[in-house]
Amino acid sequence: MSTITRNDLAIKLRNQFGFTAAQSGKLVDLIFDEICEALINGEDVKIAGLGTFRILDKAARIGRNPKTGESAIVTARRVTAFRPCNEFRTRVSTKAQ
């Protein structure tokens, strides 16, 4: 299993559209910065053909340490959630077969 990095995305942009290495790197950074900024501001990010990113606020709760079984307080936090669109789910499940 491999991982796609920011650099891999920049290389694909450079090869497909003829950007320079610096331009393609800045473009990838700009896209990710805009996504992060929107999520920080409480906005959902919808990308056609991929899905929706959103921030969820989780309340504090009592949990337990799975190793020891001891109770512990899990603090309130914000988490990022991703919900894939139907097109994405179909493409992924078809590819897996």
Kinemage of the C-alpha trace (Angstrom):
@kinemage 1
@onewidth
@group {chain A} dominant
@subgroup {mainchain}
@vectorlist {calphas} color= white
{ca met a 1} P 0.000 0.000 0.000
{ca ser a 2} L 1.394 3.424 -0.901
{ca thr a 3} L 0.603 6.974 0.192
{ca ile a 4} L 0.026 10.005 -2.006
{ca thr a 5} L 1.845 13.072 -0.686
{ca arg a 6} L 1.553 16.788 -1.403
{ca asn a 7} L 4.641 16.444 -3.559
{ca asp a 8} L 2.979 13.669 -5.609
{ca leu a 9} L -0.002 15.954 -6.248
{ca ala a 10} L 2.323 18.803 -7.245
{ca ile a 11} L 4.167 16.517 -9.671
{ca lys a 12} L 0.857 15.444 -11.260
{ca leu a 13} L -0.160 19.094 -11.700
{ca arg a 14} L 3.232 19.927 -13.170
{ca asn a 15} L 3.105 17.030 -15.633
{ca gln a 16} L -0.515 17.486 -16.673
{ca phe a 17} L -0.724 21.286 -16.898
{ca gly a 18} L 2.873 22.374 -17.426
{ca phe a 19} L 3.286 24.379 -14.217
{ca thr a 20} L 6.767 24.863 -12.810
{ca ala a 21} L 7.695 22.902 -9.689
{ca ala a 22} L 7.318 26.042 -7.566
{ca gln a 23} L 3.938 26.941 -9.073
{ca ser a 24} L 2.490 23.460 -8.668
{ca gly a 25} L 3.731 23.239 -5.072
{ca lys a 26} L 2.204 26.616 -4.236
{ca leu a 27} L -1.080 25.622 -5.888
{ca val a 28} L -1.365 22.430 -3.817
{ca asp a 29} L -0.514 24.378 -0.642
{ca leu a 30} L -3.087 27.054 -1.511
{ca ile a 31} L -5.836 24.458 -2.005
{ca phe a 32} L -5.095 22.728 1.305
{ca asp a 33} L -4.784 26.055 3.132
{ca glu a 34} L -8.208 27.134 1.844
{ca ile a 35} L -9.772 23.830 2.928
{ca cys a 36} L -8.205 24.116 6.403
{ca glu a 37} L -9.230 27.751 6.799
{ca ala a 38} L -12.836 27.008 5.827
{ca leu a 39} L -13.009 24.138 8.331
{ca ile a 40} L -11.462 26.283 11.089
{ca asn a 41} L -14.161 28.907 10.388
{ca gly a 42} L -16.890 26.279 10.807
{ca glu a 43} L -17.736 25.943 7.121
{ca asp a 44} L -18.351 22.603 5.416
{ca val a 45} L -16.101 21.840 2.452
{ca lys a 46} L -17.850 20.045 -0.415
{ca ile a 47} L -15.743 18.708 -3.261
{ca ala a 48} L -17.748 17.370 -6.203
{ca gly a 49} L -16.976 13.737 -6.931
{ca leu a 50} L -15.239 13.277 -3.569
{ca gly a 51} L -17.406 14.246 -0.603
{ca thr a 52} L -17.870 16.644 2.299
{ca phe a 53} L -15.487 17.576 5.097
{ca arg a 54} L -16.918 19.118 8.270
{ca ile a 55} L -15.923 19.844 11.836
{ca leu a 56} L -17.841 18.120 14.626
{ca asp a 57} L -17.811 19.252 18.236
{ca lys a 58} L -17.561 16.274 20.589
{ca ala a 59} L -18.722 16.704 24.178
{ca ala a 60} L -16.673 15.571 27.148
{ca arg a 61} L -17.512 12.055 28.300
{ca ile a 62} L -16.374 9.259 30.517
{ca gly a 63} L -14.382 6.631 28.643
{ca arg a 64} L -12.101 3.842 29.693
{ca asn a 65} L -8.560 2.775 29.041
{ca pro a 66} L -8.899 -0.392 26.923
{ca lys a 67} L -5.639 -1.787 28.264
{ca thr a 68} L -6.368 -1.394 31.981
{ca gly a 69} L -10.161 -0.989 31.999
{ca glu a 70} L -9.736 2.101 34.185
{ca ser a 71} L -12.258 4.939 33.735
{ca ala a 72} L -10.964 8.209 32.350
{ca ile a 73} L -12.471 11.520 31.270
{ca val a 74} L -12.254 12.193 27.540
{ca thr a 75} L -12.163 15.970 27.114
{ca ala a 76} L -14.346 17.940 24.735
{ca arg a 77} L -12.757 18.358 21.337
{ca arg a 78} L -13.291 19.250 17.692
{ca val a 79} L -12.803 16.512 15.104
{ca thr a 80} L -12.771 16.461 11.326
{ca ala a 81} L -15.308 14.187 9.661
{ca phe a 82} L -15.435 13.132 6.015
{ca arg a 83} L -18.539 11.839 4.285
{ca pro a 84} L -17.859 10.468 0.803
{ca cys a 85} L -20.355 11.168 -1.978
{ca asn a 86} L -22.132 8.308 -3.741
{ca glu a 87} L -19.953 8.618 -6.858
{ca phe a 88} L -16.801 8.248 -4.755
{ca arg a 89} L -18.215 5.249 -2.843
{ca thr a 90} L -19.176 3.535 -6.079
{ca arg a 91} L -15.768 4.103 -7.657
{ca val a 92} L -13.933 2.836 -4.566
{ca ser a 93} L -16.130 -0.239 -4.078
{ca thr a 94} L -15.947 -1.120 -7.794
{ca lys a 95} L -12.145 -0.812 -7.744
{ca ala a 96} L -11.905 -3.087 -4.666
{ca gln a 97} L -13.624 -5.992 -6.391
